[in-house]
Amino acid sequence: MKKFLLVLLILAIALSGVSAQAKIKIGVTMALFDDVWLTYVRDAMTKWAAGKADIELTIVDAKNDTNRQVGQ
């Protein structure tokens, strides 16, 4: 019974920090924005996120630089 109460307490503490109004942040790093197919993908992601009030989408361009993309 003590273990159950402890698990319940930990769960309550963990969930107390989650707000119903919290925004979900999604970050996307793309190899380059100049590619036609990747432009379609970026446009689709932007359109999808625009319809969601609780989503904050950030898309960045690595300019075809692998090290920059890893850093982003």
C-alpha positions as CSV (number, residue, x, y, z in Angstrom):
1,M,0.0,0.0,0.0
2,K,2.9,2.4,0.8
3,K,4.4,1.7,-2.6
4,F,1.1,2.5,-4.3
5,L,0.8,5.8,-2.4
6,L,4.4,6.7,-3.2
7,V,3.8,6.1,-6.9
8,L,0.6,8.0,-6.8
9,L,2.3,10.9,-5.1
10,I,5.2,11.0,-7.6
11,L,2.6,10.9,-10.5
12,A,0.7,13.8,-8.9
13,I,3.8,15.8,-8.5
14,A,4.9,15.1,-12.1
15,L,1.5,16.0,-13.5
16,S,1.2,19.2,-11.5
17,G,3.7,20.9,-13.7
18,V,1.8,20.1,-16.9
19,S,-0.6,22.9,-17.8
20,A,-3.5,22.4,-20.0
21,Q,-2.5,25.6,-21.8
22,A,1.1,24.6,-22.4
23,K,2.5,25.0,-25.9
24,I,4.2,22.1,-27.5
25,K,7.4,23.3,-29.1
26,I,8.6,21.5,-32.3
27,G,12.0,22.3,-33.8
28,V,13.0,21.2,-37.3
29,T,16.4,21.6,-38.9
30,M,16.4,21.1,-42.6
31,A,19.4,20.5,-44.8
32,L,18.5,23.4,-47.2
33,F,15.4,25.4,-48.0
34,D,16.2,25.6,-51.8
35,D,15.3,22.0,-52.5
36,V,11.9,21.7,-54.1
37,W,10.8,18.6,-52.3
38,L,11.9,19.9,-48.9
39,T,10.0,23.1,-49.7
40,Y,6.8,21.0,-50.0
41,V,7.6,19.3,-46.7
42,R,8.3,22.6,-45.0
43,D,5.1,24.2,-46.4
44,A,3.0,21.2,-45.2
45,M,4.5,21.3,-41.7
46,T,3.9,25.1,-41.5
47,K,0.3,24.7,-42.7
48,W,-0.3,21.9,-40.2
49,A,1.1,23.8,-37.3
50,A,-0.9,27.0,-38.3
51,G,-4.1,25.1,-37.5
52,K,-3.0,24.1,-34.0
53,A,-3.2,26.8,-31.3
54,D,-1.0,24.7,-28.9
55,I,1.9,24.1,-31.3
56,E,4.9,26.4,-31.7
57,L,6.9,25.3,-34.8
58,T,10.4,26.5,-35.6
59,I,12.1,25.5,-38.8
60,V,15.7,26.4,-39.5
61,D,17.9,26.1,-42.6
62,A,21.3,24.4,-42.3
63,K,22.3,25.7,-45.7
64,N,23.5,22.2,-46.7
65,D,26.1,22.2,-43.9
66,T,26.1,19.0,-41.9
67,N,27.9,20.5,-38.9
68,R,25.5,23.4,-38.7
69,Q,22.5,21.1,-38.9
70,V,23.9,19.0,-36.1
71,G,24.4,22.1,-34.0
72,Q,20.9,23.3,-34.6
